[in-house]
Amino acid sequence: MNLLSTHELSKHFDGLQAVRNVSMDVPAGQVRALIGPNGAGKTTLVSMISGRIAPSSGQVFFDAANVTALPAHARIRRGMAYTFQITSVFERLPAGENVALAARRHLKGAAVIEATHEALERVGLQSLIDTEAGDLAYGHQRLLEIAMGLVQRPRLLILDEPTQGLTDAEITGFKKLVRDLAGKTTILLIEHNMNVVMETADQVTVLNFGEVLAEGSPEEIRAETSVQAAYLGTG
């Protein structure tokens, strides 16, 4: 069963067609990578999926319900979580309180504390629980934002360039985290690091100039000549 579907989703800005007629089905429990050159429309697409911006045309379905007209907070309540390409943490609050704020959307009391510790542990930031978010390294801020998404126990976790700014060791930990989540949480992953894509994704959708260029398994995408020419720099 598909948890997420888009039907001919499009967005234009002052005559610029950022996304054009994108139809995509993501089954529950799948890790779907969304790749493409800079400016291909990836962030615009997931912003429409999450409700941050309205589409010019087309529809978004989540768990078989048409959510196209719903605002972002209503989609969060239904089980979506979106971590931004640019970190969106509360810099003056400790890391733990950032996660706790996200947890309080659906938990109360001692359950908030337990879930906060668990989420920070999963991303490797437990030792920094009392550190102000603004004092964290950029990569740690990205991991903190992932923890803020995880603690909401989303059915769909949208990750926009999550490994940007991470060390090699942190990227290894991130790949393990995705593998641990696979099958239990549906993940839509925008990622430029092709090693991460090839090692974690079940399926890959390639965007180019706002349109779907190709779709398939990581092995199929690696072998696709149109993708090599447009994105991988070969062919």
C-alpha positions in Angstrom: 0.0 0.0 0.0 1.3 3.5 -0.9 1.7 5.8 2.1 2.5 8.8 -0.1 1.4 9.6 -3.6 1.7 12.7 -5.8 -0.4 13.2 -8.9 0.9 15.5 -11.6 2.3 17.9 -9.0 3.5 21.2 -10.4 4.8 24.5 -9.1 5.8 27.7 -11.0 7.2 30.9 -9.6 6.6 34.0 -11.7 6.8 32.1 -14.9 9.6 29.7 -13.8 8.4 26.1 -13.8 10.2 24.6 -10.8 8.3 21.3 -10.8 6.3 19.9 -13.7 3.7 17.1 -13.5 5.5 14.9 -10.9 3.6 11.7 -10.1 5.2 9.4 -7.6 4.1 6.5 -5.4 6.0 5.6 -2.2 4.9 2.4 -0.4 4.8 2.3 3.4 8.1 1.3 4.9 10.2 2.2 1.8 13.3 4.3 1.7 12.9 6.5 -1.4 15.8 8.7 -2.5 15.1 11.8 -4.5 18.2 12.9 -6.4 19.0 15.4 -9.2 21.3 18.3 -10.1 21.1 21.6 -8.2 17.9 23.4 -9.3 16.1 20.2 -10.3 13.2 21.0 -8.1 13.8 18.5 -5.3 13.2 20.9 -2.3 10.3 22.5 -4.0 8.7 19.1 -4.5 9.1 18.0 -0.8 7.9 21.5 0.3 4.7 20.8 -1.5 4.5 17.3 -0.1 4.9 18.6 3.5 2.6 21.5 3.0 5.1 24.3 3.3 4.2 25.7 -0.1 1.0 25.2 -2.2 1.2 23.5 -5.6 0.2 25.4 -8.7 -1.6 22.2 -9.8 -1.7 18.5 -8.9 -2.5 16.6 -5.8 -0.8 15.1 -2.7 -2.2 11.9 -1.1 -1.1 10.7 2.3 -2.5 7.4 3.6 -5.0 7.4 0.8 -6.4 10.8 1.9 -6.1 13.9 -0.3 -4.1 16.4 1.8 -3.4 18.9 -0.9 -5.3 21.7 0.8 -4.0 20.9 4.3 -1.5 23.2 6.0 1.9 21.8 7.2 0.8 21.5 10.9 -2.2 19.4 9.9 0.1 17.1 7.9 2.4 16.8 10.9 -0.5 15.6 13.0 -1.2 13.0 10.4 2.4 11.7 10.7 4.7 13.7 8.4 8.0 15.1 9.7 10.3 17.3 7.5 13.8 18.2 8.4 15.1 21.2 6.4 18.1 21.6 4.2 19.0 24.6 6.4 19.0 23.8 10.1 15.9 25.1 11.9 16.8 24.5 15.6 16.2 26.9 18.4 19.8 28.1 19.0 19.3 29.5 22.5 17.8 26.2 23.9 19.8 23.1 24.9 19.8 20.2 22.4 17.6 18.2 24.8 14.9 20.9 25.0 14.8 21.2 21.2 13.9 17.5 21.0 11.5 17.7 23.9 9.6 20.6 22.2 9.1 18.3 19.2 8.1 15.4 21.5 5.4 17.4 23.3 3.4 17.4 20.1 2.2 13.9 21.0 3.6 13.0 24.4 3.3 14.2 28.0 5.2 14.0 31.2 7.9 11.4 31.7 7.3 10.0 28.2 8.7 13.2 26.8 12.0 12.8 28.7 12.3 9.1 27.8 11.6 9.8 24.1 14.0 12.7 24.1 16.9 10.6 25.4 16.1 7.8 23.0 16.1 10.1 20.0 19.4 11.8 20.9 20.9 8.4 21.5 19.9 7.2 18.1 21.7 10.1 16.4 24.7 10.0 18.6 24.1 13.3 20.5 23.2 12.0 24.0 26.4 13.5 25.5 25.4 16.9 24.2 21.9 17.0 25.6 22.6 20.1 27.8 24.6 22.0 25.1 22.9 25.0 23.5 21.9 24.2 20.0 23.7 27.3 18.7 27.0 26.1 20.1 26.8 22.8 18.3 28.9 22.2 15.1 26.9 22.4 11.9 26.9 18.7 11.4 25.6 18.2 15.0 22.8 20.7 14.3 21.8 18.5 11.4 21.7 15.4 13.5 19.8 17.3 16.2 17.2 18.2 13.6 16.9 14.5 12.6 16.4 13.7 16.3 13.6 16.3 16.4 12.0 14.5 13.5 12.4 11.0 14.9 10.9 11.9 18.3 7.6 12.7 16.6 7.5 9.0 15.6 6.5 10.0 12.1 5.0 7.6 9.5 6.8 9.6 6.8 10.2 11.2 7.6 11.4 13.7 4.9 15.1 14.4 5.1 16.5 17.2 3.0 20.3 16.8 2.6 20.8 15.2 6.0 24.5 14.3 5.6 25.5 17.8 4.6 28.2 18.9 7.0 28.6 15.4 8.6 31.9 13.7 9.2 32.6 10.3 7.6 31.9 8.6 10.9 28.7 10.5 11.3 27.6 9.6 7.8 28.3 5.9 8.7 26.1 6.3 11.7 23.4 8.0 9.6 23.4 5.1 7.1 22.9 2.6 10.0 20.1 4.8 11.4 18.3 4.7 8.0 18.7 0.9 7.8 17.3 0.5 11.3 14.3 2.7 10.4 13.7 1.0 7.1 10.4 -1.0 7.0 9.1 0.7 10.1 9.2 4.3 9.0 8.7 5.5 5.4 11.6 7.8 4.4 11.9 10.3 1.6 15.5 11.3 1.3 17.0 14.2 -0.7 20.7 13.4 -0.9 23.7 14.4 -3.0 26.0 11.8 -1.5 25.6 8.9 -4.0 27.2 6.4 -1.6 24.5 7.1 0.9 21.8 6.8 -1.8 23.2 3.5 -3.1 23.6 2.0 0.3 20.3 3.0 1.9 17.6 3.5 -0.8 15.1 0.9 -1.9 14.1 3.0 -4.9 15.4 6.2 -6.4 13.5 9.0 -8.2 15.6 11.3 -10.4 14.5 14.8 -11.1 15.9 17.0 -13.8 14.5 20.5 -14.8 11.6 19.8 -12.5 10.5 16.6 -14.1 11.0 12.9 -13.4 13.9 11.7 -15.5 14.1 8.2 -14.2 12.9 5.9 -11.4 14.2 2.5 -10.3 16.4 0.6 -7.9 19.8 2.0 -7.0 21.4 -0.5 -9.4 19.1 0.5 -12.3 19.7 4.2 -11.7 23.4 3.7 -11.6 23.2 2.0 -15.0 20.8 4.5 -16.6 22.6 6.5 -19.3 20.3 9.5 -19.1 21.0 9.8 -15.4 24.7 9.5 -16.0 24.6 12.3 -18.5 22.4 14.6 -16.5 23.6 14.0 -13.0 26.5 11.7 -12.5 28.7 13.6 -15.1 29.4 10.6 -17.4 27.8 9.1 -20.4 
